[in-house]
Structure formats: structure tokens, C-alpha cells
Amino acid sequence: MARKRDAGKQKAVEPAAPARERKRRGTGIEIRDAKMEEVQTAVIEPQYGLAHVPYTIQWKEGSLSKMAAAYQPELYYEKMGAESTIKANLALEKVVYKPDFKALGFHKMLEDLGWGAVMEFQGNKNGDIYLKSVLEWMSTLTKDDRPTPPKTTTLTGMVNGKPATMSFATLKQLAPFDSKADKFYNYVKENDLFLHQKNLADESVMHRELFMLEKGEVTMKRDHLKPLVRLLFSFVTANVSPRVGDKSMLRLWEIPILYAILTGEIKFSFRHLVLLKCMEMPKSKRKETDTSCALDQCVVRKTTRFASKRETVR
């Protein structure tokens, strides 16, 4: 017979234990303090360049010099592409046929600026260019303005663990660039050349000198340049301010350079343009801003030895 519950009597209930003292039952899960576990990170071997530089970050935009110094060489190699395409991504100077230059009047224009050596310079006598050494130097450049820039400015990069320096003095050792007196030249600001060309000369004057204005508004198209200027443009993008990329369009800094050669109104120092271009090069991830390969190599040879001849050459 079932036992009846007495409604008047209640079983005493003990107070619940504090939450921290409760035990979890029936879950099979052990509660314990979290501990830092050793994390295994995958190391991706770099495809090119320095084998000891870990390839762990990306250069998406901005200046290469703002990235961690240890990563700069590999990031620059990545920018230039696979080894099979490096040649296509470097600007290599062209040989000038002087009779044509004299017939077109370019020879006198360049001589008037003291740039006669620019037409003569061909780099190594055998024409070889050791691309890996040049790339290593480009990817590690640092600038030191010293007391009176740009005449005392130096750009130093590393090749095979040794420093190689470009300056007005080392460029002069290679060839008699800038044969006029120092006071002849206009040493322009970097931003004026690359961003604010109107500070160098009146833009409308430069446009009238360079472009066929009957084609309408100036659109920076190569086909809108006057015929003689188109030929000069090919020389500038190969030997004065070398670049790769789309050459059907001009870049802003090429307008004052073309104007200077044609008119002599802006007396650029060729050595200063080389330094400005080298300083600008690591600031952009675009390949089109790359500089004179043969000239860079000759600068490097002045202060360091090249790596093995098994390097990629032109």
C-alpha cells in the first residue's frame, strides 16, 4: 500500500553549494585552465633572393622603405616577378645611333645640357648585366643626404653582404655626366619632379611645346605628342628616366624632362635625375618605376664584387 505524504512536514533542503564548488557530471568534459600551446607556423621558403629572409608579410601599397628591413629584399623580388620575367620587368638602356641623333638635332640638345655622356654610356663592354646583384642592391637602398644635398646625397644598397654606394661622385667616375659647371644646373625638389610639375615651368607652355593641341585636350597619350617629341620620348624612357610598363601613355615627370631637353629652359642635372629616380623606385609597388639597370650595375661594381657568373644575365 502506497505511503501517504504528510503535507504539514517538509524535508529540509540544504543551501546550494557555491558555483565554483559544483562539479559537472555526466558530460565527460574535463574543466581546466587554458594554457598557451606551442603553435607550429608554416615557413614558406622564398622563391628568389635571400634564403634566410622569411616570406611572411605582403607589400600591398605604400613605400617599401616603411616595411620591416628584414623583409624588404624578398618583397622587392616578389614585385619584380618570377625569375623568368625579371628581364621583362627591368628597364635596359638602348644603344644610341649618333648619326640619327645629329640629323634630328637631339645631339646638340643633349650637349647643351652637358648630357653628351648619356648618349655614349653603354654599361659593361660585353653587355652582360647580372640581374640578381642589381635587384639585391635596388631592394636594400637607404638614403643619406649629408650636409649639402643633392650634391652630397648617397644611396647605399647591399650586394653579397657588402655596401655599394651611388652618389654624384661615383656617377662622375663612370662617365663625364653633367659636363657643365655645378652652378649651371637646377637642382629640383623630388616632389616638384614627380607630383608638382607646375612648380618647374608653366604647364600650358610645356604642353604647347610637346603636344599637338589640335587633337583637343591634353590626355598624356604618346600619339598626341609632336612627331619629333615621340622619338625623343623613346630615348627618355630608355636612357634618361628608364621604365617599363605602358609606354603608350606619358608619366607626369616625363613632361618636364622632355621640355628641358627640347628647350633648355630647365637645366636638369642628369646625375640628380638618376638619384631622384632611384629614390622614387622603392616607394611604389608598380614595376614601371624601375631604374637604369646597366648604370646601377656599374655603380655596384665600383665598390663590391658580383656573385657567381651563373646569375641571370642579359
C-alpha positions as CSV (number, residue, x, y, z in Angstrom):
1,M,0.0,0.0,0.0
2,A,1.4,3.4,-1.0
3,R,2.7,5.7,1.8
4,K,0.9,9.0,2.1
5,R,2.9,12.3,2.3
6,D,2.2,14.4,5.2
7,A,1.5,17.9,3.8
8,G,2.5,19.5,7.0
9,K,6.0,18.3,7.1
10,Q,8.6,19.4,4.5
11,K,12.0,17.9,4.1
12,A,14.8,20.3,4.9
13,V,16.8,21.5,1.9
14,E,20.4,22.4,2.3
15,P,21.5,25.7,0.6
16,A,23.1,25.2,-2.8
17,A,26.9,25.0,-2.9
18,P,28.6,28.0,-4.5
19,A,29.0,27.7,-8.2
20,R,32.8,27.4,-8.0
21,E,32.4,24.2,-5.9
22,R,29.9,22.5,-8.2
23,K,31.1,19.5,-10.2
24,R,29.9,18.9,-13.7
25,R,28.6,15.4,-14.1
26,G,27.8,13.2,-16.9
27,T,29.4,15.3,-19.7
28,G,32.8,13.6,-19.9
29,I,34.4,17.0,-20.3
30,E,37.3,17.9,-18.0
31,I,37.3,21.6,-16.9
32,R,40.8,23.0,-16.7
33,D,42.6,26.3,-17.0
34,A,43.5,27.3,-20.6
35,K,47.2,27.1,-21.3
36,M,49.2,28.6,-24.2
37,E,50.0,25.8,-26.6
38,E,53.1,25.9,-28.8
39,V,51.9,26.9,-32.2
40,Q,53.7,25.5,-35.3
41,T,53.9,28.1,-38.0
42,A,54.4,27.1,-41.6
43,V,57.6,28.5,-43.1
44,I,57.3,29.3,-46.8
45,E,60.7,29.2,-48.5
46,P,61.3,32.3,-50.6
47,Q,61.3,31.7,-54.4
48,Y,64.1,34.1,-55.1
49,G,66.7,36.2,-53.3
50,L,68.0,35.7,-49.8
51,A,67.1,32.3,-48.5
52,H,67.4,33.4,-44.8
53,V,64.6,36.1,-45.2
54,P,61.3,34.7,-44.1
55,Y,58.5,35.3,-46.6
56,T,55.6,36.1,-44.2
57,I,54.3,39.5,-45.0
58,Q,52.8,41.2,-48.0
59,W,53.5,44.6,-49.6
60,K,50.2,45.9,-50.8
61,E,50.8,49.6,-51.1
62,G,53.0,52.4,-49.8
63,S,56.7,52.7,-49.7
64,L,58.9,49.7,-49.4
65,S,61.1,51.6,-47.0
66,K,58.3,51.6,-44.5
67,M,58.2,47.8,-44.4
68,A,60.4,45.9,-41.9
69,A,64.0,46.0,-43.2
70,A,64.5,42.2,-43.0
71,Y,61.6,41.7,-45.4
72,Q,62.4,44.4,-48.0
73,P,64.6,42.2,-50.3
74,E,62.0,39.5,-50.7
75,L,59.2,41.9,-51.1
76,Y,61.1,43.6,-53.9
77,Y,61.9,40.3,-55.6
78,E,58.2,39.5,-55.4
79,K,57.3,42.8,-57.1
80,M,59.7,42.0,-60.0
81,G,58.0,38.6,-60.6
82,A,59.4,35.2,-61.3
83,E,63.0,34.9,-62.5
84,S,61.8,34.1,-66.0
85,T,60.1,37.5,-66.2
86,I,62.7,39.6,-64.4
87,K,64.3,40.7,-67.7
88,A,60.9,42.0,-68.9
89,N,60.4,43.9,-65.7
90,L,63.7,45.8,-65.8
91,A,64.5,48.8,-68.0
92,L,67.6,48.2,-70.0
93,E,69.3,51.1,-71.8
94,K,69.3,51.2,-75.6
95,V,72.3,52.0,-77.8
96,V,72.1,55.4,-79.5
97,Y,72.8,55.7,-83.2
98,K,74.6,59.0,-83.2
99,P,74.2,59.9,-86.9
100,D,70.4,59.8,-86.5
101,F,70.6,61.9,-83.3
102,K,72.7,64.5,-85.0
103,A,70.3,64.6,-88.0
104,L,67.3,65.1,-85.7
105,G,69.0,67.8,-83.6
106,F,69.0,65.7,-80.4
107,H,72.7,65.5,-80.2
108,K,73.1,69.3,-79.8
109,M,70.2,69.5,-77.4
110,L,71.8,67.0,-75.1
111,E,75.3,68.6,-75.4
112,D,73.8,71.9,-74.5
113,L,72.7,70.4,-71.2
114,G,76.0,68.7,-70.6
115,W,74.5,65.3,-71.3
116,G,76.7,64.2,-74.1
117,A,77.9,61.2,-72.0
118,V,74.3,59.9,-71.7
119,M,74.5,59.1,-75.4
120,E,77.8,57.3,-75.1
121,F,77.2,55.2,-71.9
122,Q,76.6,51.5,-72.6
123,G,77.5,49.8,-69.3
124,N,79.7,46.8,-69.5
125,K,81.7,46.4,-72.6
126,N,80.4,42.8,-73.1
127,G,76.8,43.9,-72.5
128,D,76.3,41.5,-69.6
129,I,74.0,42.5,-66.7
130,Y,74.0,40.4,-63.5
131,L,70.3,40.9,-62.6
132,K,70.3,39.3,-59.2
133,S,73.0,41.5,-57.9
134,V,71.3,44.6,-59.3
135,L,68.0,43.5,-57.7
136,E,69.6,42.9,-54.4
137,W,71.1,46.4,-54.5
138,M,67.8,48.0,-55.5
139,S,65.9,46.3,-52.8
140,T,68.1,47.4,-49.9
141,L,68.7,51.1,-50.8
142,T,69.0,53.7,-48.0
143,K,69.5,57.4,-48.4
144,D,71.8,59.8,-46.6
145,D,71.5,63.4,-47.6
146,R,74.6,64.6,-45.7
147,P,75.5,68.3,-45.4
148,T,74.6,69.8,-48.8
149,P,72.1,67.6,-50.8
150,P,71.8,66.6,-53.5
151,K,75.5,67.0,-54.3
152,T,76.4,65.1,-51.1
153,T,73.4,62.6,-51.2
154,T,74.3,59.0,-51.2
155,L,72.2,55.9,-51.9
156,T,73.7,52.7,-50.4
157,G,72.5,49.2,-51.0
158,M,73.9,45.8,-50.1
159,V,75.3,43.2,-52.6
160,N,76.7,39.9,-51.2
161,G,76.9,41.4,-47.8
162,K,78.9,44.5,-48.9
163,P,77.7,48.1,-49.3
164,A,77.6,49.7,-52.7
165,T,77.1,53.5,-53.0
166,M,75.7,55.7,-55.7
167,S,76.3,59.4,-55.5
168,F,77.3,62.4,-57.7
169,A,80.9,61.4,-57.2
170,T,80.5,57.7,-58.2
171,L,78.4,58.6,-61.2
172,K,81.0,61.0,-62.4
173,Q,83.6,58.2,-62.1
174,L,81.6,56.2,-64.6
175,A,81.3,58.8,-67.3
176,P,81.5,62.6,-67.6
177,F,77.8,63.1,-66.9
178,D,76.9,66.8,-66.3
179,S,79.8,68.3,-68.1
180,K,78.7,71.9,-67.3
181,A,79.6,73.7,-64.1
182,D,77.6,72.9,-61.0
183,K,76.0,76.4,-60.9
184,F,74.6,75.8,-64.4
185,Y,72.1,73.2,-63.2
186,N,68.7,73.5,-61.5
187,Y,68.6,71.0,-58.6
188,V,64.8,70.5,-58.3
189,K,62.8,69.1,-55.4
190,E,61.7,65.5,-55.6
191,N,58.0,66.4,-55.2
192,D,58.2,69.0,-57.9
193,L,59.5,66.5,-60.4
194,F,57.1,63.7,-59.6
195,L,54.0,65.5,-58.3
196,H,54.0,69.3,-58.8
197,Q,55.5,69.9,-62.3
198,K,53.8,73.3,-62.5
199,N,56.5,74.5,-60.0
200,L,59.2,73.8,-62.6
201,A,57.6,75.6,-65.6
202,D,54.2,76.8,-66.8
203,E,52.1,73.7,-67.7
204,S,50.4,75.4,-70.7
205,V,53.8,76.4,-72.1
206,M,55.2,72.8,-71.7
207,H,52.0,71.4,-73.3
208,R,52.3,73.7,-76.3
209,E,55.9,72.7,-76.8
210,L,55.3,69.0,-76.6
211,F,51.7,68.1,-77.8
212,M,49.7,68.6,-81.0
213,L,47.0,70.7,-79.4
214,E,44.8,70.5,-82.4
215,K,43.9,67.0,-81.2
216,G,42.0,68.6,-78.4
217,E,42.6,68.4,-74.6
218,V,46.0,67.1,-73.5
219,T,45.4,63.5,-72.5
220,M,49.1,62.3,-71.9
221,K,48.8,59.9,-74.9
222,R,52.1,59.3,-76.7
223,D,50.2,59.6,-80.0
224,H,49.3,63.2,-79.2
225,L,53.0,64.2,-78.9
226,K,54.5,66.1,-81.8
227,P,56.4,63.6,-84.2
228,L,59.9,64.8,-83.1
229,V,58.9,64.6,-79.4
230,R,57.7,61.0,-79.9
231,L,61.2,60.0,-80.9
232,L,62.7,61.8,-78.0
233,F,60.2,60.2,-75.7
234,S,61.6,56.7,-76.7
235,F,65.1,57.9,-75.8
236,V,64.0,59.4,-72.4
237,T,62.1,56.2,-71.3
238,A,65.2,54.0,-72.2
239,N,68.2,56.1,-71.3
240,V,67.3,59.1,-69.1
241,S,64.4,58.0,-66.9
242,P,64.1,54.3,-67.7
243,R,60.9,52.5,-67.1
244,V,58.8,49.6,-68.2
245,G,55.0,49.4,-68.4
246,D,52.6,51.0,-70.8
247,K,54.6,53.4,-73.0
248,S,51.5,54.5,-74.9
249,M,50.9,57.0,-72.1
250,L,53.3,59.5,-70.6
251,R,54.0,59.9,-66.9
252,L,53.9,63.3,-65.3
253,W,57.6,63.5,-64.6
254,E,58.5,62.9,-68.2
255,I,56.9,66.1,-69.4
256,P,59.4,68.5,-67.7
257,I,62.3,66.2,-68.8
258,L,61.2,66.3,-72.4
259,Y,60.6,70.0,-72.2
260,A,64.1,70.6,-70.7
261,I,65.8,68.7,-73.5
262,L,63.9,70.4,-76.3
263,T,64.2,73.9,-75.0
264,G,66.9,74.0,-72.3
265,E,64.6,76.1,-70.1
266,I,65.0,73.7,-67.2
267,K,68.6,72.7,-66.7
268,F,68.3,69.3,-65.1
269,S,71.4,67.6,-63.7
270,F,71.4,64.1,-65.2
271,R,73.1,62.7,-62.1
272,H,70.4,64.3,-59.9
273,L,67.6,62.7,-62.1
274,V,69.3,59.3,-61.6
275,L,69.3,59.7,-57.8
276,L,65.7,61.0,-57.8
277,K,64.6,58.1,-59.8
278,C,66.4,55.6,-57.6
279,M,64.9,57.2,-54.5
280,E,61.4,57.1,-56.0
281,M,61.7,53.5,-57.2
282,P,61.2,51.7,-53.8
283,K,58.2,53.9,-53.0
284,S,56.0,52.2,-55.5
285,K,54.9,48.6,-56.0
286,R,54.4,49.3,-59.7
287,K,57.1,47.8,-61.9
288,E,57.1,50.7,-64.3
289,T,59.1,52.9,-61.9
290,D,62.3,50.8,-62.1
291,T,65.5,52.5,-63.0
292,S,68.6,52.1,-65.2
293,C,69.9,48.6,-64.9
294,A,73.2,48.9,-66.7
295,L,74.0,52.2,-64.8
296,D,73.1,50.6,-61.4
297,Q,75.4,47.6,-62.2
298,C,78.3,49.8,-63.0
299,V,77.9,51.7,-59.7
300,V,77.8,48.4,-57.8
301,R,81.0,47.2,-59.5
302,K,82.9,50.2,-58.1
303,T,82.6,49.0,-54.5
304,T,81.8,45.3,-54.4
305,R,82.2,42.1,-56.3
306,F,79.4,40.4,-58.1
307,A,78.1,36.9,-57.2
308,S,78.7,33.9,-59.4
309,K,78.6,34.2,-63.1
310,R,75.8,31.7,-63.0
311,E,73.5,34.7,-62.3
312,T,70.9,35.6,-64.9
313,V,72.4,38.0,-67.4
314,R,71.1,40.0,-70.3
